[in-house]
Amino acid sequence: MKRGFETMALVLGVALLMACAEDGREADVDEQPADTAAAEDPAQIRAAIEAANDRVGEAVAAGDVAGGVRGIYTEDARIFPPGAAPVEGMTAIVDFWTGAAERAGLTGVELQTDEVQPAGEGMAWEVGRFEMRGAEGPLDRGSYVVVWKNTADGWKWHRDIWNSDGPIEGGATAGGADMPGAAPTAADTTP
């Protein structure tokens, strides 16, 4: 158990460093934040992040998972799902989330921001909790860390990693076998 936690902490640390590191290329004009003065105000960043998270919940509730995903992630985003390989790029991330939502019967998601910290140069990170719901109630609950990037279209998820608090009655989890690319569980391999 301790080894798993240490591995998860190491992976998260590396992901955050990679997301915030300069890669030596100049950013496209379209990627530049519209208002750089407001971009570093912690209260404004938190308000923008919470509003963006609310829009994701609204899109999912309206049955538009793909639209919610397209509206929240950067084009070159990466997600790090539990029990699965990283997923990179808008098309792959849309496919991941729409497939997972369909298999799990996702009808709602609530994101609760616990902490936001500016990381300089149009970047910030957020720690929060989530609940995914289906028609019959909760599907999964857990926590997440998102590295945000301020773009011309506002603050967007640039790196996203999460984990489940554990299985909820009904069996679907954000890292379980119902997710694309997830490693099979004992239940999946037992005849």
C-alpha positions, 0 to 999 in steps of 0.5 A: 500500500505504501509503495503504491502511494509513493508511486502515485506521488512520484507520477503526480510530481513528474506530471506537474513538473512536465506541465509547468516546465518550459519546453523551449518553443514560443507559444502561439498567439492564440494560446496567450491569455487575453488579460495577463494582469488578471491572469495572476490574481489568485481570486480571479483565477479561482473564480474562473476555474470554478466557473469553468468546472460548473460549465462541465457539470452543466454540459454533462447534465445536458447530455453533452459530454463531448461538448463539455470535454472540448470546452474544458481541455486544451488541445494538447491536454493529457489525462492520467486515468487511474489503472490506465495509460495516459491519454493525450490530445483533444480527440483521444480525450473526447473519445475516452470520456464519451466512451466512459460516460456511455458505459457507466451511464453518466448523467452528472458530475460535480467538481468541488474546488478545495485549493487553487494556486497560481503557478506563474506564466499563465498556469495554475493548479487545482486540488479538488473532489468530484462526484459522478452520478448516474440515473440511479445515484452516485457512480464514483467519488474521489479527488483530482489535481488539475494543472490549468493553462490560461488560453485566449479562450480562458482557463483550461485543463492542461493536465488532469489526474484523479483517483477514486475513493473506492467502488460505490455500490453499482460498481462503476469507478473512474479507474475501473474496468468500465473506463477505456484502456483500464487494466482488467480487474479480477472480476473481469478475468474470472469466468 
